[in-house]
Amino acid sequence: MSVFHSIEVHSYRFDNNVWLAPMAGFTNFPFRKMCYDFGAGVTFSEMVSVEGLIRDNKKTLKYIERVNENDIIQIFGGNYNSFYKAAKILLENFNIKILDINFGCPVRKVIKGEAGSFLLKYPDRMSSIVKAVKDAGIEIVSAKIRAGFDKEDLDNIIPALNKAGVDIITLHARLAVQFYSGVANRFFIQKARNLTDKILIANGDIKTPEDVENVILSTGADGVMLGRIAIEKPFIFLMVNNYFKDVSYKEENIDVKNVIVNFVKNYCDYYKNENIIGIRGILLGMIKKFPYARELRDKIARVKTSYDFFTLMEEVCYD
């Protein structure tokens, strides 16, 4: 099998094996749609609270609209009964049959709620949560994990997920306490590969088409997940597709300014609002390579509306 290929799980066939990571504050619907249009095989939503789903929280419900069948909702929480109830709601009310469970978020607020990477310390609880979501009728259950909380513990984590019937495991090759510091340890991916025959997706410090190829070949992973690099370069998925099709994939061939302007237009159209404060982080990432980027970042950090942003971009020359 080639390095770049589709992935089949049960009755589902995902377009390819280079996926967009779920990122709170970034992977909103328009951003996921943009990445999918650029060639992402699968996209993932921002984290959705199981407790919010149960309470029918309007703010929570806005996160669950999907781009298509290859757009997966990620849920988080700490109680397996709540996972069961939330999964039932998503299945029965929204016909969602694929869910991703967040076992990797290292943010203090999430850990304080005994969710995200907090659960890495308790593989049995992780197993109970996966089983609860399966028991709710979800056909494909994916787990986003790290190699451990403050020490590598894959020998306990992976078997617990296998036993519960997980279908996909995405491993960010760091410990939770590392956040994003240091370098992702690909040995963790290799070890996980030896511990499971489930679909295994590698995540962490994968930034170029060459990285995609090297990680898959060196670890035995079935695919990769791209996170922070996609904020800076959402067209990375086009570059990867072209690389494996032996087509020119250089960033210089991308009209980055046009990509940014179209994203802002689509964001405002989707939310029917000219306020773009919520996507400043994405915009700041996407203009990193612009001439006079530091000055431009200061201006974008103060922009509030699309009108102000488009006026600013008219002054920008990007070649």
ZADO-1210 file (C-alpha; in nm, 4 decimals, padded with zeros to 6 digits):
<atoms>
<atom x="00.0000" y="00.0000" z="00.0000" code="MET" pos="1"/>
<atom x="00.1212" y="00.3511" z="-00.0813" code="SER" pos="2"/>
<atom x="00.1989" y="00.6003" z="00.1942" code="VAL" pos="3"/>
<atom x="-00.0907" y="00.8254" z="00.0890" code="PHE" pos="4"/>
<atom x="-00.4167" y="00.6306" z="00.0782" code="HIS" pos="5"/>
<atom x="-00.7800" y="00.6153" z="00.1842" code="SER" pos="6"/>
<atom x="-00.8796" y="00.4607" z="00.5175" code="ILE" pos="7"/>
<atom x="-01.1708" y="00.2237" z="00.5670" code="GLU" pos="8"/>
<atom x="-01.3343" y="00.1630" z="00.9042" code="VAL" pos="9"/>
<atom x="-01.6418" y="-00.0602" z="00.9064" code="HIS" pos="10"/>
<atom x="-01.8784" y="00.0837" z="00.6439" code="SER" pos="11"/>
<atom x="-01.6965" y="00.4172" z="00.6187" code="TYR" pos="12"/>
<atom x="-01.4274" y="00.5149" z="00.3732" code="ARG" pos="13"/>
<atom x="-01.2288" y="00.8295" z="00.4494" code="PHE" pos="14"/>
<atom x="-01.0807" y="01.0110" z="00.1499" code="ASP" pos="15"/>
<atom x="-00.7190" y="00.9966" z="00.2602" code="ASN" pos="16"/>
<atom x="-00.4981" y="00.9498" z="00.5647" code="ASN" pos="17"/>
<atom x="-00.3880" y="01.3099" z="00.6264" code="VAL" pos="18"/>
<atom x="-00.6305" y="01.4628" z="00.8757" code="TRP" pos="19"/>
<atom x="-00.6977" y="01.7975" z="01.0417" code="LEU" pos="20"/>
<atom x="-00.6614" y="01.7935" z="01.4207" code="ALA" pos="21"/>
<atom x="-00.9361" y="01.9188" z="01.6514" code="PRO" pos="22"/>
<atom x="-00.8244" y="02.2502" z="01.8023" code="MET" pos="23"/>
<atom x="-01.0319" y="02.4512" z="02.0482" code="ALA" pos="24"/>
<atom x="-01.0734" y="02.8067" z="01.9281" code="GLY" pos="25"/>
<atom x="-00.9591" y="02.7256" z="01.5762" code="PHE" pos="26"/>
<atom x="-01.1424" y="02.4401" z="01.4013" code="THR" pos="27"/>
<atom x="-01.4730" y="02.6171" z="01.3543" code="ASN" pos="28"/>
<atom x="-01.7004" y="02.5124" z="01.0662" code="PHE" pos="29"/>
<atom x="-01.5609" y="02.7532" z="00.8010" code="PRO" pos="30"/>
<atom x="-01.2028" y="02.6626" z="00.8912" code="PHE" pos="31"/>
<atom x="-01.2773" y="02.2884" z="00.8656" code="ARG" pos="32"/>
<atom x="-01.4548" y="02.3438" z="00.5333" code="LYS" pos="33"/>
<atom x="-01.1523" y="02.5312" z="00.4004" code="MET" pos="34"/>
<atom x="-00.9138" y="02.2534" z="00.5073" code="CYS" pos="35"/>
<atom x="-01.1393" y="01.9859" z="00.3587" code="TYR" pos="36"/>
<atom x="-01.1557" y="02.1782" z="00.0304" code="ASP" pos="37"/>
<atom x="-00.7755" y="02.1898" z="00.0316" code="PHE" pos="38"/>
<atom x="-00.7660" y="01.8110" z="00.0624" code="GLY" pos="39"/>
<atom x="-00.7857" y="01.7058" z="00.4293" code="ALA" pos="40"/>
<atom x="-00.9073" y="01.3459" z="00.4442" code="GLY" pos="41"/>
<atom x="-01.0923" y="01.3983" z="00.7729" code="VAL" pos="42"/>
<atom x="-01.1619" y="01.7085" z="00.9794" code="THR" pos="43"/>
<atom x="-01.2471" y="01.7342" z="01.3493" code="PHE" pos="44"/>
<atom x="-01.4583" y="01.9865" z="01.5360" code="SER" pos="45"/>
<atom x="-01.3607" y="02.1867" z="01.8388" code="GLU" pos="46"/>
<atom x="-01.4186" y="02.0082" z="02.1688" code="MET" pos="47"/>
<atom x="-01.7879" y="01.9675" z="02.2523" code="VAL" pos="48"/>
<atom x="-01.8837" y="01.9244" z="02.6180" code="SER" pos="49"/>
<atom x="-02.0923" y="01.6158" z="02.6931" code="VAL" pos="50"/>
<atom x="-02.2508" y="01.8041" z="02.9818" code="GLU" pos="51"/>
<atom x="-02.3421" y="02.0902" z="02.7493" code="GLY" pos="52"/>
<atom x="-02.5037" y="01.8477" z="02.5070" code="LEU" pos="53"/>
<atom x="-02.7111" y="01.6943" z="02.7838" code="ILE" pos="54"/>
<atom x="-02.8240" y="02.0395" z="02.9012" code="ARG" pos="55"/>
<atom x="-02.9154" y="02.1289" z="02.5411" code="ASP" pos="56"/>
<atom x="-02.6828" y="02.4265" z="02.5675" code="ASN" pos="57"/>
<atom x="-02.7232" y="02.6458" z="02.2571" code="LYS" pos="58"/>
<atom x="-02.3575" y="02.7479" z="02.2624" code="LYS" pos="59"/>
<atom x="-02.2592" y="02.3803" z="02.2634" code="THR" pos="60"/>
<atom x="-02.5015" y="02.2814" z="01.9882" code="LEU" pos="61"/>
<atom x="-02.3501" y="02.5323" z="01.7446" code="LYS" pos="62"/>
<atom x="-02.0337" y="02.3203" z="01.7351" code="TYR" pos="63"/>
<atom x="-02.1972" y="02.0061" z="01.5972" code="ILE" pos="64"/>
<atom x="-02.2904" y="02.1097" z="01.2449" code="GLU" pos="65"/>
<atom x="-02.0762" y="01.9033" z="01.0114" code="ARG" pos="66"/>
<atom x="-01.9150" y="01.9831" z="00.6783" code="VAL" pos="67"/>
<atom x="-01.9831" y="01.6296" z="00.5519" code="ASN" pos="68"/>
<atom x="-01.9499" y="01.2632" z="00.6530" code="GLU" pos="69"/>
<atom x="-01.5734" y="01.3073" z="00.6887" code="ASN" pos="70"/>
<atom x="-01.6190" y="01.5782" z="00.9522" code="ASP" pos="71"/>
<atom x="-01.6023" y="01.4234" z="01.3006" code="ILE" pos="72"/>
<atom x="-01.7359" y="01.5729" z="01.6231" code="ILE" pos="73"/>
<atom x="-01.5005" y="01.5564" z="01.9212" code="GLN" pos="74"/>
<atom x="-01.6543" y="01.5281" z="02.2681" code="ILE" pos="75"/>
<atom x="-01.5018" y="01.5662" z="02.6136" code="PHE" pos="76"/>
<atom x="-01.6014" y="01.5176" z="02.9742" code="GLY" pos="77"/>
<atom x="-01.5223" y="01.3103" z="03.2792" code="GLY" pos="78"/>
<atom x="-01.8257" y="01.0924" z="03.3509" code="ASN" pos="79"/>
<atom x="-01.8969" y="00.7809" z="03.1454" code="TYR" pos="80"/>
<atom x="-02.2730" y="00.8081" z="03.2065" code="ASN" pos="81"/>
<atom x="-02.2670" y="01.1572" z="03.0580" code="SER" pos="82"/>
<atom x="-02.0748" y="01.0262" z="02.7564" code="PHE" pos="83"/>
<atom x="-02.3446" y="00.7629" z="02.7045" code="TYR" pos="84"/>
<atom x="-02.6266" y="01.0189" z="02.7238" code="LYS" pos="85"/>
<atom x="-02.4485" y="01.2686" z="02.4979" code="ALA" pos="86"/>
<atom x="-02.3685" y="01.0010" z="02.2393" code="ALA" pos="87"/>
<atom x="-02.7340" y="00.8938" z="02.2390" code="LYS" pos="88"/>
<atom x="-02.8414" y="01.2540" z="02.1780" code="ILE" pos="89"/>
<atom x="-02.5992" y="01.2939" z="01.8894" code="LEU" pos="90"/>
<atom x="-02.7036" y="00.9641" z="01.7327" code="LEU" pos="91"/>
<atom x="-03.0805" y="00.9970" z="01.7730" code="GLU" pos="92"/>
<atom x="-03.1201" y="01.3713" z="01.7141" code="ASN" pos="93"/>
<atom x="-02.8426" y="01.4400" z="01.4635" code="PHE" pos="94"/>
<atom x="-02.7722" y="01.0971" z="01.3091" code="ASN" pos="95"/>
<atom x="-02.4063" y="01.1214" z="01.4100" code="ILE" pos="96"/>
<atom x="-02.2481" y="00.7749" z="01.3972" code="LYS" pos="97"/>
<atom x="-01.8808" y="00.8658" z="01.4410" code="ILE" pos="98"/>
<atom x="-01.7382" y="01.0371" z="01.7478" code="LEU" pos="99"/>
<atom x="-01.3935" y="01.1281" z="01.8708" code="ASP" pos="100"/>
<atom x="-01.3193" y="01.1352" z="02.2443" code="ILE" pos="101"/>
<atom x="-01.0700" y="01.3852" z="02.3808" code="ASN" pos="102"/>
<atom x="-00.8263" y="01.2157" z="02.6172" code="PHE" pos="103"/>
<atom x="-00.5396" y="01.4503" z="02.5361" code="GLY" pos="104"/>
<atom x="-00.6201" y="01.8132" z="02.6161" code="CYS" pos="105"/>
<atom x="-00.3642" y="01.9370" z="02.8733" code="PRO" pos="106"/>
<atom x="-00.5342" y="02.2698" z="02.9521" code="VAL" pos="107"/>
<atom x="-00.5717" y="02.3293" z="03.3263" code="ARG" pos="108"/>
<atom x="-00.9453" y="02.4099" z="03.3116" code="LYS" pos="109"/>
<atom x="-01.0177" y="02.0795" z="03.1349" code="VAL" pos="110"/>
<atom x="-00.7969" y="01.8784" z="03.3712" code="ILE" pos="111"/>
<atom x="-00.9651" y="02.0414" z="03.6715" code="LYS" pos="112"/>
<atom x="-01.2932" y="01.8966" z="03.5428" code="GLY" pos="113"/>
<atom x="-01.1289" y="01.5513" z="03.5337" code="GLU" pos="114"/>
<atom x="-01.1520" y="01.5453" z="03.1546" code="ALA" pos="115"/>
<atom x="-00.9060" y="01.5463" z="02.8649" code="GLY" pos="116"/>
<atom x="-00.5560" y="01.4331" z="02.9555" code="SER" pos="117"/>
<atom x="-00.6515" y="01.3932" z="03.3232" code="PHE" pos="118"/>
<atom x="-00.8026" y="01.0596" z="03.2211" code="LEU" pos="119"/>
<atom x="-00.4678" y="00.9315" z="03.0944" code="LEU" pos="120"/>
<atom x="-00.3880" y="00.8595" z="03.4588" code="LYS" pos="121"/>
<atom x="-00.6850" y="00.6211" z="03.4735" code="TYR" pos="122"/>
<atom x="-00.6894" y="00.3828" z="03.1743" code="PRO" pos="123"/>
<atom x="-00.9849" y="00.1917" z="03.3212" code="ASP" pos="124"/>
<atom x="-01.1938" y="00.5096" z="03.3150" code="ARG" pos="125"/>
<atom x="-01.0895" y="00.5692" z="02.9558" code="MET" pos="126"/>
<atom x="-01.2028" y="00.2168" z="02.8732" code="SER" pos="127"/>
<atom x="-01.5393" y="00.2724" z="03.0446" code="SER" pos="128"/>
<atom x="-01.5951" y="00.5929" z="02.8484" code="ILE" pos="129"/>
<atom x="-01.5160" y="00.4312" z="02.5121" code="VAL" pos="130"/>
<atom x="-01.7451" y="00.1397" z="02.5965" code="LYS" pos="131"/>
<atom x="-02.0238" y="00.3778" z="02.7012" code="ALA" pos="132"/>
<atom x="-02.0077" y="00.5590" z="02.3671" code="VAL" pos="133"/>
<atom x="-02.0055" y="00.2264" z="02.1836" code="LYS" pos="134"/>
<atom x="-02.3004" y="00.1020" z="02.3901" code="ASP" pos="135"/>
<atom x="-02.4917" y="00.4170" z="02.2918" code="ALA" pos="136"/>
<atom x="-02.4857" y="00.2906" z="01.9337" code="GLY" pos="137"/>
<atom x="-02.2009" y="00.4939" z="01.7871" code="ILE" pos="138"/>
<atom x="-02.0536" y="00.2908" z="01.5021" code="GLU" pos="139"/>
<atom x="-01.7005" y="00.4341" z="01.5000" code="ILE" pos="140"/>
<atom x="-01.5325" y="00.5582" z="01.8160" code="VAL" pos="141"/>
<atom x="-01.2017" y="00.7411" z="01.7903" code="SER" pos="142"/>
<atom x="-00.9756" y="00.8307" z="02.0827" code="ALA" pos="143"/>
<atom x="-00.7332" y="01.1259" z="02.0801" code="LYS" pos="144"/>
<atom x="-00.4615" y="01.0573" z="02.3362" code="ILE" pos="145"/>
<atom x="-00.1125" y="01.1453" z="02.4492" code="ARG" pos="146"/>
<atom x="00.1520" y="00.8933" z="02.5543" code="ALA" pos="147"/>
<atom x="00.0749" y="00.9496" z="02.9210" code="GLY" pos="148"/>
<atom x="00.0115" y="01.2258" z="03.1705" code="PHE" pos="149"/>
<atom x="00.3483" y="01.2806" z="03.3377" code="ASP" pos="150"/>
<atom x="00.5126" y="00.9561" z="03.2265" code="LYS" pos="151"/>
<atom x="00.4764" y="00.7260" z="02.9278" code="GLU" pos="152"/>
<atom x="00.2052" y="00.4682" z="02.9994" code="ASP" pos="153"/>
<atom x="00.1109" y="00.3238" z="02.6622" code="LEU" pos="154"/>
<atom x="00.1397" y="-00.0334" z="02.7930" code="ASP" pos="155"/>
<atom x="-00.1721" y="00.0341" z="02.9987" code="ASN" pos="156"/>
<atom x="-00.3523" y="00.2959" z="02.7894" code="ILE" pos="157"/>
<atom x="-00.3558" y="00.1202" z="02.4519" code="ILE" pos="158"/>
<atom x="-00.4777" y="-00.2210" z="02.5784" code="PRO" pos="159"/>
<atom x="-00.7544" y="-00.0463" z="02.7758" code="ALA" pos="160"/>
<atom x="-00.8748" y="00.1233" z="02.4574" code="LEU" pos="161"/>
<atom x="-00.8453" y="-00.1985" z="02.2569" code="ASN" pos="162"/>
<atom x="-01.0507" y="-00.3884" z="02.5148" code="LYS" pos="163"/>
<atom x="-01.3273" y="-00.1270" z="02.5046" code="ALA" pos="164"/>
<atom x="-01.3624" y="-00.1600" z="02.1275" code="GLY" pos="165"/>
<atom x="-01.2062" y="00.1623" z="02.0076" code="VAL" pos="166"/>
<atom x="-01.1802" y="00.1881" z="01.6275" code="ASP" pos="167"/>
<atom x="-00.9262" y="00.4671" z="01.5785" code="ILE" pos="168"/>
<atom x="-00.6453" y="00.5892" z="01.8033" code="ILE" pos="169"/>
<atom x="-00.4746" y="00.9208" z="01.7380" code="THR" pos="170"/>
<atom x="-00.1566" y="00.9625" z="01.9402" code="LEU" pos="171"/>
<atom x="00.0020" y="01.3013" z="01.9998" code="HIS" pos="172"/>
<atom x="00.3567" y="01.1868" z="02.0667" code="ALA" pos="173"/>
<atom x="00.4130" y="01.3911" z="02.3817" code="ARG" pos="174"/>
<atom x="00.3177" y="01.3670" z="02.7474" code="LEU" pos="175"/>
<atom x="00.0343" y="01.5865" z="02.8712" code="ALA" pos="176"/>
<atom x="00.2666" y="01.7819" z="03.1016" code="VAL" pos="177"/>
<atom x="00.4778" y="01.8819" z="02.8020" code="GLN" pos="178"/>
<atom x="00.1926" y="02.0748" z="02.6403" code="PHE" pos="179"/>
<atom x="00.3667" y="02.1601" z="02.3081" code="TYR" pos="180"/>
<atom x="00.7215" y="02.1949" z="02.4361" code="SER" pos="181"/>
<atom x="01.0151" y="01.9823" z="02.3292" code="GLY" pos="182"/>
<atom x="00.9974" y="01.7517" z="02.0319" code="VAL" pos="183"/>
<atom x="00.7307" y="01.4900" z="01.9601" code="ALA" pos="184"/>
<atom x="00.8776" y="01.1454" z="02.0296" code="ASN" pos="185"/>
<atom x="00.8135" y="00.9150" z="01.7356" code="ARG" pos="186"/>
<atom x="00.9163" y="00.6166" z="01.9451" code="PHE" pos="187"/>
<atom x="00.5793" y="00.6551" z="02.1182" code="PHE" pos="188"/>
<atom x="00.4057" y="00.6046" z="01.7814" code="ILE" pos="189"/>
<atom x="00.6162" y="00.2968" z="01.7062" code="GLN" pos="190"/>
<atom x="00.5357" y="00.1516" z="02.0471" code="LYS" pos="191"/>
<atom x="00.1639" y="00.2169" z="02.0037" code="ALA" pos="192"/>
<atom x="00.1801" y="00.0444" z="01.6643" code="ARG" pos="193"/>
<atom x="00.3122" y="-00.2667" z="01.8343" code="ASN" pos="194"/>
<atom x="00.0305" y="-00.2549" z="02.0890" code="LEU" pos="195"/>
<atom x="-00.2712" y="-00.2232" z="01.8588" code="THR" pos="196"/>
<atom x="-00.4072" y="-00.3363" z="01.5250" code="ASP" pos="197"/>
<atom x="-00.6610" y="-00.0529" z="01.5229" code="LYS" pos="198"/>
<atom x="-00.6284" y="00.2425" z="01.2881" code="ILE" pos="199"/>
<atom x="-00.3400" y="00.4456" z="01.4313" code="LEU" pos="200"/>
<atom x="-00.2944" y="00.8125" z="01.3443" code="ILE" pos="201"/>
<atom x="00.0306" y="00.9930" z="01.4323" code="ALA" pos="202"/>
<atom x="00.0224" y="01.3515" z="01.5580" code="ASN" pos="203"/>
<atom x="00.2846" y="01.6006" z="01.6701" code="GLY" pos="204"/>
<atom x="00.5471" y="01.8124" z="01.4872" code="ASP" pos="205"/>
<atom x="00.4398" y="01.7050" z="01.1378" code="ILE" pos="206"/>
<atom x="00.4870" y="02.0175" z="00.9292" code="LYS" pos="207"/>
<atom x="00.5734" y="01.9272" z="00.5694" code="THR" pos="208"/>
<atom x="00.4782" y="01.6712" z="00.3047" code="PRO" pos="209"/>
<atom x="00.8158" y="01.5085" z="00.3664" code="GLU" pos="210"/>
<atom x="00.7339" y="01.4821" z="00.7370" code="ASP" pos="211"/>
<atom x="00.4079" y="01.3051" z="00.6501" code="VAL" pos="212"/>
<atom x="00.5952" y="01.0484" z="00.4433" code="GLU" pos="213"/>
<atom x="00.8742" y="00.9981" z="00.6965" code="ASN" pos="214"/>
<atom x="00.6433" y="00.9556" z="00.9957" code="VAL" pos="215"/>
<atom x="00.4236" y="00.6969" z="00.8259" code="ILE" pos="216"/>
<atom x="00.7194" y="00.4997" z="00.6931" code="LEU" pos="217"/>
<atom x="00.9202" y="00.5108" z="01.0160" code="SER" pos="218"/>
<atom x="00.6403" y="00.4363" z="01.2640" code="THR" pos="219"/>
<atom x="00.3944" y="00.2126" z="01.0805" code="GLY" pos="220"/>
<atom x="00.1108" y="00.4561" z="01.1505" code="ALA" pos="221"/>
<atom x="-00.1881" y="00.4383" z="00.9172" code="ASP" pos="222"/>
<atom x="-00.1964" y="00.8134" z="00.8744" code="GLY" pos="223"/>
<atom x="-00.1152" y="01.1490" z="01.0284" code="VAL" pos="224"/>
<atom x="-00.2991" y="01.4383" z="01.1871" code="MET" pos="225"/>
<atom x="-00.1886" y="01.7971" z="01.1275" code="LEU" pos="226"/>
<atom x="-00.2575" y="02.0609" z="01.3916" code="GLY" pos="227"/>
<atom x="-00.0763" y="02.3894" z="01.4432" code="ARG" pos="228"/>
<atom x="00.0796" y="02.3914" z="01.0959" code="ILE" pos="229"/>
<atom x="-00.2728" y="02.3948" z="00.9494" code="ALA" pos="230"/>
<atom x="-00.3470" y="02.7222" z="01.1281" code="ILE" pos="231"/>
<atom x="-00.0447" y="02.8802" z="00.9628" code="GLU" pos="232"/>
<atom x="-00.0932" y="02.6987" z="00.6315" code="LYS" pos="233"/>
<atom x="-00.4406" y="02.5502" z="00.5808" code="PRO" pos="234"/>
<atom x="-00.3248" y="02.4766" z="00.2270" code="PHE" pos="235"/>
<atom x="-00.0754" y="02.2252" z="00.3712" code="ILE" pos="236"/>
<atom x="-00.3304" y="01.9608" z="00.2736" code="PHE" pos="237"/>
<atom x="-00.3113" y="02.0692" z="-00.0903" code="LEU" pos="238"/>
<atom x="00.0671" y="02.0620" z="-00.0674" code="MET" pos="239"/>
<atom x="00.0569" y="01.7050" z="00.0711" code="VAL" pos="240"/>
<atom x="-00.1873" y="01.5900" z="-00.1966" code="ASN" pos="241"/>
<atom x="00.0284" y="01.7383" z="-00.4708" code="ASN" pos="242"/>
<atom x="00.3476" y="01.5962" z="-00.3224" code="TYR" pos="243"/>
<atom x="00.2133" y="01.2416" z="-00.3427" code="PHE" pos="244"/>
<atom x="00.0772" y="01.3036" z="-00.6905" code="LYS" pos="245"/>
<atom x="00.4194" y="01.4262" z="-00.8058" code="ASP" pos="246"/>
<atom x="00.2789" y="01.7718" z="-00.8743" code="VAL" pos="247"/>
<atom x="00.4569" y="02.0906" z="-00.7704" code="SER" pos="248"/>
<atom x="00.3673" y="02.1525" z="-00.4067" code="TYR" pos="249"/>
<atom x="00.5696" y="02.4605" z="-00.3204" code="LYS" pos="250"/>
<atom x="00.4105" y="02.7222" z="-00.0975" code="GLU" pos="251"/>
<atom x="00.5167" y="02.9883" z="-00.3455" code="GLU" pos="252"/>
<atom x="00.2446" y="02.8599" z="-00.5793" code="ASN" pos="253"/>
<atom x="-00.0292" y="02.9481" z="-00.3287" code="ILE" pos="254"/>
<atom x="-00.2038" y="03.2876" z="-00.3299" code="ASP" pos="255"/>
<atom x="-00.2016" y="03.3164" z="00.0497" code="VAL" pos="256"/>
<atom x="-00.3606" y="03.6599" z="00.0591" code="LYS" pos="257"/>
<atom x="-00.6546" y="03.5313" z="-00.1431" code="ASN" pos="258"/>
<atom x="-00.6861" y="03.2278" z="00.0860" code="VAL" pos="259"/>
<atom x="-00.7112" y="03.4562" z="00.3899" code="ILE" pos="260"/>
<atom x="-00.9597" y="03.6974" z="00.2332" code="VAL" pos="261"/>
<atom x="-01.1869" y="03.4139" z="00.1180" code="ASN" pos="262"/>
<atom x="-01.1748" y="03.2516" z="00.4612" code="PHE" pos="263"/>
<atom x="-01.2873" y="03.5732" z="00.6311" code="VAL" pos="264"/>
<atom x="-01.5695" y="03.6160" z="00.3780" code="LYS" pos="265"/>
<atom x="-01.6873" y="03.2583" z="00.4303" code="ASN" pos="266"/>
<atom x="-01.6631" y="03.2927" z="00.8084" code="TYR" pos="267"/>
<atom x="-01.8787" y="03.6056" z="00.8094" code="CYS" pos="268"/>
<atom x="-02.1279" y="03.4526" z="00.5647" code="ASP" pos="269"/>
<atom x="-02.1606" y="03.1381" z="00.7747" code="TYR" pos="270"/>
<atom x="-02.2129" y="03.3146" z="01.1075" code="TYR" pos="271"/>
<atom x="-02.4061" y="03.6049" z="00.9480" code="LYS" pos="272"/>
<atom x="-02.1929" y="03.8460" z="01.1454" code="ASN" pos="273"/>
<atom x="-01.9135" y="04.0885" z="01.0573" code="GLU" pos="274"/>
<atom x="-01.7363" y="04.0380" z="01.3911" code="ASN" pos="275"/>
<atom x="-01.4068" y="03.8551" z="01.3373" code="ILE" pos="276"/>
<atom x="-01.2571" y="03.8754" z="01.6858" code="ILE" pos="277"/>
<atom x="-01.3092" y="03.4986" z="01.7191" code="GLY" pos="278"/>
<atom x="-01.0716" y="03.4213" z="01.4307" code="ILE" pos="279"/>
<atom x="-00.7917" y="03.6643" z="01.5080" code="ARG" pos="280"/>
<atom x="-00.5782" y="03.3711" z="01.6222" code="GLY" pos="281"/>
<atom x="-00.6181" y="03.2005" z="01.2855" code="ILE" pos="282"/>
<atom x="-00.5459" y="03.5209" z="01.0952" code="LEU" pos="283"/>
<atom x="-00.2353" y="03.5900" z="01.3038" code="LEU" pos="284"/>
<atom x="-00.1101" y="03.2425" z="01.2194" code="GLY" pos="285"/>
<atom x="-00.1799" y="03.2762" z="00.8479" code="MET" pos="286"/>
<atom x="00.0112" y="03.6031" z="00.8019" code="ILE" pos="287"/>
<atom x="00.3355" y="03.4799" z="00.9599" code="LYS" pos="288"/>
<atom x="00.5241" y="03.4812" z="00.6288" code="LYS" pos="289"/>
<atom x="00.3913" y="03.8158" z="00.5089" code="PHE" pos="290"/>
<atom x="00.6335" y="04.1051" z="00.4575" code="PRO" pos="291"/>
<atom x="00.6342" y="04.3277" z="00.7676" code="TYR" pos="292"/>
<atom x="00.4476" y="04.0505" z="00.9515" code="ALA" pos="293"/>
<atom x="00.5238" y="04.1904" z="01.2974" code="ARG" pos="294"/>
<atom x="00.3664" y="04.5268" z="01.2149" code="GLU" pos="295"/>
<atom x="00.0735" y="04.3532" z="01.0476" code="LEU" pos="296"/>
<atom x="00.0186" y="04.1287" z="01.3498" code="ARG" pos="297"/>
<atom x="-00.0143" y="04.4329" z="01.5741" code="ASP" pos="298"/>
<atom x="-00.2826" y="04.5745" z="01.3456" code="LYS" pos="299"/>
<atom x="-00.4751" y="04.2474" z="01.3084" code="ILE" pos="300"/>
<atom x="-00.4744" y="04.2046" z="01.6868" code="ALA" pos="301"/>
<atom x="-00.6878" y="04.5213" z="01.7030" code="ARG" pos="302"/>
<atom x="-00.9205" y="04.4493" z="01.4111" code="VAL" pos="303"/>
<atom x="-01.2827" y="04.3806" z="01.5078" code="LYS" pos="304"/>
<atom x="-01.4833" y="04.3660" z="01.1847" code="THR" pos="305"/>
<atom x="-01.4401" y="04.2189" z="00.8395" code="SER" pos="306"/>
<atom x="-01.4644" y="04.5676" z="00.6916" code="TYR" pos="307"/>
<atom x="-01.1649" y="04.6805" z="00.8969" code="ASP" pos="308"/>
<atom x="-00.9771" y="04.3653" z="00.8007" code="PHE" pos="309"/>
<atom x="-01.0424" y="04.3986" z="00.4266" code="PHE" pos="310"/>
<atom x="-00.9372" y="04.7629" z="00.4408" code="THR" pos="311"/>
<atom x="-00.6139" y="04.6554" z="00.6071" code="LEU" pos="312"/>
<atom x="-00.5521" y="04.3807" z="00.3526" code="MET" pos="313"/>
<atom x="-00.5878" y="04.6243" z="00.0633" code="GLU" pos="314"/>
<atom x="-00.2679" y="04.7841" z="00.1904" code="GLU" pos="315"/>
<atom x="-00.0819" y="04.4537" z="00.2011" code="VAL" pos="316"/>
<atom x="00.1357" y="04.3318" z="-00.0832" code="CYS" pos="317"/>
<atom x="00.2240" y="03.9629" z="-00.0623" code="TYR" pos="318"/>
<atom x="00.4360" y="03.8087" z="-00.3335" code="ASP" pos="319"/>
</atoms>
